[in-house]
Amino acid sequence: MKVLRVGLSGCTANALALVRAAHEHGHCRVVAAHDDDAARLARFCADAGIGFAAPDFAALLGSGVDFVVLTEGSEPRLARVRSAAEQVVPVLLEGPLAGDLETATAIVAATDAAEVQCGVLVPGQDDPLLEQLRRMIAADWLGGVVAVQALAGEPLALRAGPASLLPPFVQHTTHQLQLVSWLTGRAAVRVGAQLTRVIAPSEPDTGVATALLRGNVLATFTASHAFAGRGLAIHGTDGGVRIADDRIWLRGRREFRGQLFDYPAGLGELVLSRSELAPALQAQAAAHEPLGRFCRWLEDCDDFPCPAETALADLRAALAMQRAAQSRRLEDV
């Protein structure tokens, strides 16, 4: 593989973490950056050691980069994707794909028409632990998947105010759906939902949705701007896995040999913590770093967990949950 040159637009804290993580492998280098805020751009380039501060997005595209990363879901996103597609420059987007279906569909249409690859960064899909669990589920380690429970919340209604928030099913459940679909290999086909106001005086800030996944698997998704917490449980006919904070609980039907840990035959329950897996997680981190994985996808050396088409399908499901909360009916995705 050649070393690909990366241009980054949106000088956020997440973007700085991406640049630093990409230093751990030799598949790409972030060589140019752009931000509408000139002062923030200058600080970012100094902190990240980036040599070219592009004065505008056109200059970023014209700097000879092999692909661009857009880390802010701001209003110019669609225009910038179209500009990149016109110049046949692949695009990696920080999720969610978009805040509305029209924009998301237009993004996918633009990159499809230009035949350029477009991927979406989904929090968690760069986690070596979740990658091993995905492989364990695919290997029938817990039997047939029966039910899924997912929860994600950040107290944004207290900090940012409800007017600045995406609906909870779009902001949080899109990520949950993407992780669940990726881990189980099953997309949502029908959903129902309810929303409530816990803190926000005018806009709903908490919701619970049910989803029927392909294969008649039931899943529940809780999303909130009113509390902090994340958790995931996947139940199978012969075992299950639960993740909450630092703790991981597992019970399976057969032996599994993994890069992070082994599950011996006949073990029964296994309880682990991320802290005890830290050395193994660190050793595997570079192999799952998203910029490197996107590079390998462009070079046809690897797959990518979330192509834009997959992200669009998951956004449709999240928006169907929003409709179901209003209609009080089940909605097809």
Summary of the structure (lengths in Angstrom):
residues: 333
radius of gyration: 20.3
end to end distance: 39.1
largest distance: 60.6
contacts: 1147
relative contact order: 0.16
helix: 38%
strand: 28%
